[in-house]
Amino acid sequence: MINVSIDSARSLYEVDGFCLFPEPVIPADVVERAVDGMDAIRRGEYDTDTPPQGSHWKPGDDPDALCKIECPHHASRAIMDLVRHPALGDLVGAVTGADWVQVWWVQLLYKPPSDDNLANIGWHADRQYWNVAWDISRSDLFTAWIALSDVTSDSGPMRFVPGTHKVDFGDAGDFWGQDLDALRDTIPMPDGMSWREVEAVLRPGGVSIHDMRTLHGSGPNRTSGPRRSFAIHMRTNRSETNEESNLTRFIDDEVKAPIIYRK
Ligand SMILES: O=C(O)CCC(=O)C(=O)O
């Protein structure tokens, strides 16, 4: 059930560089199956017989570290069902106003409980990691981040810095940086712009959508259970690839990189 008006979400996305849908967009049964799919992938079990792409975290790695697995939707039917869910397609179509929207990459993100900084995600903008694969100046690239657990203030929610999608911060920021305050001090804010953080608190099935230029990061999960999510990276019809790259290698494969919305 979406209790945020699409018009206000669309204008917040344009003004702030992100928008939030805290209530479930994806039905509970789809989320529950995707949680089971996530656990299976963490055990190394792939019901499609296709493994995920080479990942930073592999089955058997430190359970207290951030678990980030690339393209889990290739390895799990339930995760593909979530990624292709029509409610998600309708939502991103409405927020972006695009003719069509394609999913080109997905990341599984499992943040275990931790009192220290083992599983923080440092301030960064996605653009800085995508500019080899994509012609950034001619591309509408964004991420729909789906919560699979109750993402509260205590569980290390994503934090967005509003308005930063309008600024070119170059390569400032680091996804793997663990000291968020120290990292923040290295990011030069332009005159007249102040640093403000907005937490993306979401119920299971809730969604945030952020532009590739918006600065974001997240701190420790101080709850007793894991923070579970998928970051679904998408593009609209207004996008151009730069050159062949690992990130865009599935762009012509509508099974692995599904178009989830058409006007
Ligand atoms: O999950 C997080 O805290 C950050 C995820 C992220 O960097 C992204 O979705 O672009």
The ligand as an ORCA input file, in Angstrom:
! r2SCAN-3c Opt
* xyz 0 1
  O      22.731     -0.213      1.930
  C      23.327      0.823      2.187
  O      23.429      1.263      3.321
  C      23.922      1.608      1.033
  C      23.551      1.029     -0.295
  C      24.079      1.810     -1.444
  O      25.149      2.345     -1.407
  C      23.249      1.920     -2.630
  O      22.144      1.355     -2.678
  O      23.648      2.634     -3.590
*
